[in-house]
Amino acid sequence: MKNLAACSEQERVTDPVAGSVLPAAAVAGPDGRPTRNRVTQLLLEHGAATAAQLGAELGLSPAAIRRHLDAMLADGDVVARDQVVRGQRGRGRPARIFRLTDSGRRRCGTHTYDGMATAALRWIFRHGGPHAVDAFAAEQVAALEARCRAAMEGAGDDPLARAEALAGALTAEGYAANASTIASGGQLCQHHCPVAHVAVEFPQLCEAETAVISRLVGTHVQRLATIAHGDGVCTTHIPAQPKPSVSSVRTDR
């Protein structure tokens, strides 16, 4: 099994320009959201803005904001044009004004779907009770389990080897997962959770996913952290397997 880096308990994000990994607090504002998300929200609210205007609202320098805008330009989330200045213009290039593209706006709509999913689960809970929510969660992860099991074919019986294969399968599903060996066994880390906002209110989704991991790895596992709970990553511990005892038989009698 590859000796991959263990999960960090601190949430970390990747700087979109330098590519280096920074603590989330380095690029997050008072409300805890990463700066890029806050820039997106402001552009959604105002329609268009310059880097200076965005920086003034976020308490950051125009240069810091431009780094995020350049990354958003590269991703196709914003477009830019020179700001039209009426009357006599001063020296230097005109300021650039940025607005969201259609794809950038679609990114803003994810929470709408989260809200609809949460409302649907609330309805299920009211009309069917907690067992109905459990059944719904189990059914939702059943298809994921089937796809991952097919992708893990040939991984063998060793739980740690299976965890590595599962990490690859989950990454293909969008979970950005990796597996690592630690002193007490191994652990599976998921750096993205597609249902995190919904699972905050309905942890049954996390519990159903943990049960899937246990079945696919082939042993009991323990969830140590979840993104839905506010942790930086979802971390699942895979206990070390006891080695079979070897008994010796005397043959000199």
Phi, psi and omega in degrees: 000139181294143178272081182276158181295141180289159180290145173270141177281345180265134179295136181227152179228162180260128176296125187290344182261304184281338181081002180275157182267128183236154172300145182302327182296338182288338182233020181243151179267189183301330181275002174086356181275144176301150184304319183299321177295323181290323175298315179301317181295320179294319178295325177295321182285320186264345182088311179200154180195159175268168178297323180295318179295317179295318180297322180296321181286328184264355181072030180235160180287152176304325180296319179295319179294321181298328178299318178289321180295322178297320178294322179291326174297316181296327181275354180080017181274339178224161170234158183226150174213161178290138180290133178283125180247121179272139183086198183286130181261144179284184181288161177089172180290146175294152179294149177267141178246136187246145173217158182285145170274176177299320180293325177295322178293324180296327178298327180289343184274359184298323182290337175297315178293323176300316180297321179293319179295319178297317179298321179296319179291325176297320179296316179299318181295317181295321187265339183236348179084179184298328181294327178293322177294318178301315181295320178297314181298317180297320180292324181295324183271354182297317180294320177299317180299318181295318180293318180293321179298319178295321180290337182268005182302130181091005182283348180087190185257346182293124183302323181289322176294322178292325177296321178296317178295322179295321178301318177296319180294319179292324177298319177296337179271359178099012183269353181049061187258156171211157179240150180214155176264131177232174186300325184266011179139252178205173176212149179247127182242134176242118185269358177217142178229114182294341184240024187302316183295324180284322183291343175303317180269333183235082181296352177302331178295319177292320181295320178294321179293320178298320178297323177296315179301317180299315181293320183287324178284329177093021178202168176296138177231164180228126178280120182263331183203152177221148176296322180299331180276356180104002178280161181290328181218160170272121184241126179241124181271136178245104184300147176296142181275134179296136179281139180296136180286142180251117180261141180260145180242125181287136180241009184264011179269000000 
